[in-house]
């Protein structure tokens, strides 16, 4: 993925304007295309062309929903919603998906009716030329809308652009069926309409599932996680970055929490100074707000603790399902040993803990052992 997608601070100022401008272009283009196709479809008695016009109208309505969603999602945070309204954009994506799905189901019903009660179309050379031009316009519109959506990371625009690109292919099928009818007088109207409808239904379901995935929450982008970790690891005092989690509150609206491993020689004042520096650094370079920064202490004064660390790490990483060990601290005076283990989703967490606890209670029977299982974020 291109780095430009993460220049969030620069993109955020004009993001709303870009969404509205792109959506208005989509509305005007789709309404004009729908008018031409509907008129032409009625004149030449083409169910496929009429359904294609309906498809354009659903795209125009999708753009209207996108604009409304952007306006609502850009509202400033308030007492009721302190994290802002960014997730409304995902709701608008769901509405767009539902519109596409509804249009597909309706179109399928009409196409099946046409198969059962066929009536031939009557295309002309002019009508075919108009259909061909409409295909090209729809393709260009889809490419433009999708590229703008990727540029500003707008799920609604990406969904709308993808739908337009897909619809241009469906319009191409109408164009080809018209040529076939004029050349060989074979009417494929109702069947092409059925194919268009099925693909519309498929696209609607896929768009809906993708948006649901965003609403549920999924694994953070590896590039962004690495970028944040690299920024923090640049600081000399930081010995490791762990438990990095991104919390999404709408496109380009992320909060972050993580742990850093620091030498046990640092004072609270030193840690506070470093924490503030890291918060500013992460926000300045990514636009992401670091809302929580925990600290793991690293033994630097005790040779026995260092030996314990090496033994524990070697033992744990022998297991395939143990992906990482961190936050390890051994207090040889109070006889305590604590560490976190990142577990694979391939093993039951309780089973993994039993295995590890059994291992280390045998190795260090006189120690109080604290093991924290971490998710593979």
WODABEL-V478808 format. One record per backbone hydrogen bond with DSSP energy under -0.5 kcal/mol. CO is the residue of the C=O (numbers start at 1). NH is the residue of the N-H. Records with the same first field share a line. If there is no record, write none. Layout:
CO: NH ; NH
This chain:
2: 5
3: 6
4: 7
6: 8
7: 11
8: 12
9: 13
10: 14
11: 14 ; 15
12: 16
14: 18
15: 19
16: 20
17: 21
18: 22
19: 23
20: 24
21: 25
22: 26
23: 27
24: 28
25: 29
26: 30
27: 31
28: 32
29: 33
30: 34
31: 35
32: 36
33: 37
34: 38
35: 39
36: 40
37: 41
38: 42
39: 43
40: 44
41: 45 ; 46
44: 122
45: 47
46: 50
47: 51
48: 52
49: 53
50: 54
51: 55
52: 56
53: 57
54: 58
55: 59
56: 60
57: 61
58: 62
59: 63
60: 64
61: 65
62: 66
63: 67
64: 68
65: 69
66: 70
67: 71
68: 72
69: 73
70: 74
72: 75
73: 85
75: 85
81: 78 ; 84
85: 88
86: 89
87: 90 ; 91
88: 92
89: 93
90: 94
91: 95
92: 96
93: 97
94: 98
95: 99
96: 100
97: 101
98: 102
99: 103
100: 104
101: 105
102: 106
103: 107
104: 108
105: 109
106: 110
107: 111
108: 112
109: 113
110: 114
111: 115
112: 116
113: 117
115: 118
124: 128
125: 129
126: 130
127: 131
128: 132
129: 133
130: 134
131: 135
132: 136
133: 137
134: 138
135: 139
136: 140
137: 141
138: 142
139: 143
140: 144
141: 145
142: 146
143: 147
144: 148
145: 149
146: 150
147: 151
148: 152
149: 153 ; 154
153: 155
154: 158
155: 159
156: 160
157: 161
158: 162
159: 163
160: 164
161: 165
162: 166
163: 167
164: 168
165: 169
166: 170
167: 171
168: 172
169: 173
170: 174
171: 175
172: 176
173: 177
174: 178
175: 179
176: 180
177: 181
178: 182
179: 183
180: 184 ; 185 ; 186
181: 185
185: 187
186: 188
188: 192
189: 193
190: 194
191: 195
192: 196
193: 197
194: 198
195: 199
196: 200
197: 201
198: 202
199: 203
200: 204
201: 205
202: 206
203: 207
204: 208
205: 209
206: 210
207: 211
208: 212
209: 213
210: 214
211: 215
212: 216
213: 217
221: 225
222: 226
223: 227
224: 228
225: 229
226: 230
227: 231
228: 232
229: 233
230: 234
232: 235
235: 238
237: 263
240: 261
242: 259
245: 257
246: 248
247: 255
250: 249 ; 253
252: 254
253: 249
254: 289
255: 247
256: 291 ; 292
257: 245
258: 294
259: 242
260: 262 ; 296
261: 239 ; 240
262: 298
263: 266
267: 271
268: 272
269: 273
270: 274
271: 275
272: 276
273: 277
274: 278
275: 279
276: 280
277: 281
278: 282
279: 283
280: 284
281: 285
282: 286 ; 287 ; 288
283: 287
288: 290
289: 256 ; 291
292: 258
294: 260
296: 262
297: 299
298: 264
301: 303
302: 306
303: 307
304: 308
305: 309
306: 310
307: 311
308: 312
309: 313
310: 314
311: 315
312: 316
313: 317
315: 318
316: 319
319: 322
321: 323 ; 344
324: 342
326: 340
329: 331 ; 338
330: 332
331: 335 ; 336
335: 368
336: 331
337: 370
338: 329
339: 372
340: 326
341: 343 ; 374
342: 323 ; 324
344: 347
348: 352
349: 353
350: 354
351: 355
352: 356
353: 357
354: 358
355: 359
356: 360
357: 361
358: 362
359: 363
360: 364
362: 365
364: 367
367: 369
368: 337
369: 371
370: 339
371: 373
372: 341
374: 343
375: 377
377: 220
